[in-house]
Amino acid sequence: MLFDIMHDQSKDWRFVDFKVNPDYPSSNEADKLYCECGREVKYQYILYSVQKNQYIALGINHLKMHTHLDDKRVKQIKSYSSKVNQWLDEILIQNEVYKQNTHIKNNIRDMYRSMIDMDAEIIRALSYRTNTSITSQDMVMIRDFYDYDLTLPTYMKQRIEKIVEYPKSNLYKECQSVVNELFKHHEKIPFGLLYDNCSESIDILMWNRNKEAVIKDLVKYLNLRSRYRIKWEDDCITYV
């Protein structure tokens, strides 16, 4: 958003970076951020002057002065800065809990790992089914937070959980509907026939597992939810 505003409002200045000191006013000199005028600031905007070939670090007031932004645009930027600050505050708070609880930490890291290991096509399929948006930029953020052993903000964790948990709670149910329908016309259901009728669900289930493991779990799922006993034999699902 800030890049777009700068591009629209100024022919000389280009926005190149944005920094936040969450501990402002900080007692640690190394963490302090300053405007070009020498005043310590919480939000620092790094600009590049095309005409002067020069970088400059500014607080919000001097940003307005240098770039001739109107009050409406400055208000937009302040609102954006506030949202960034809230986002960072949430991350800091959640990471305190994350670091203190090994069980929570391991579950979250397993969830991130599952997401990172997924093929792009599987992510797109599950995003569509769960009405959840996961962009390529989101994936970069997920990898970075995993690598640095940090937990993501709540909204992103909820998106990841919907996608990762969907196969466990829904895909076997979808296969069950297909199996029930096929048993009306067949005494045995060869894997090929099952696959022809619910290929997308099976493809997602098999993205990181082999066929035998998926079928084993499917049969277990069916036996827990059916008055019939079902088994996997000779590459077919059949009644016992």
RACOR-V261337 format. One record per run of one state. SS is the DSSP state (H for helix, E for strand, - for the rest). FROM is the first residue (numbers start at 0). LEN is the number of residues. Records with the same first field share a line. If there is no record, write none. Layout:
# RACOR-V261337
SS: FROM-LEN + FROM-LEN
This chain:
# RACOR-V261337
-: 0-1 + 9-3 + 20-8 + 31-1 + 34-5 + 41-1 + 49-4 + 58-1 + 67-3 + 100-1 + 117-2 + 130-5 + 147-6 + 182-5 + 197-1 + 205-5 + 224-5 + 233-2 + 239-1
H: 1-8 + 28-3 + 59-8 + 70-30 + 101-16 + 119-11 + 135-12 + 153-29 + 190-7 + 198-7 + 210-14
E: 12-8 + 32-2 + 39-2 + 42-7 + 53-5 + 187-3 + 229-4 + 235-4
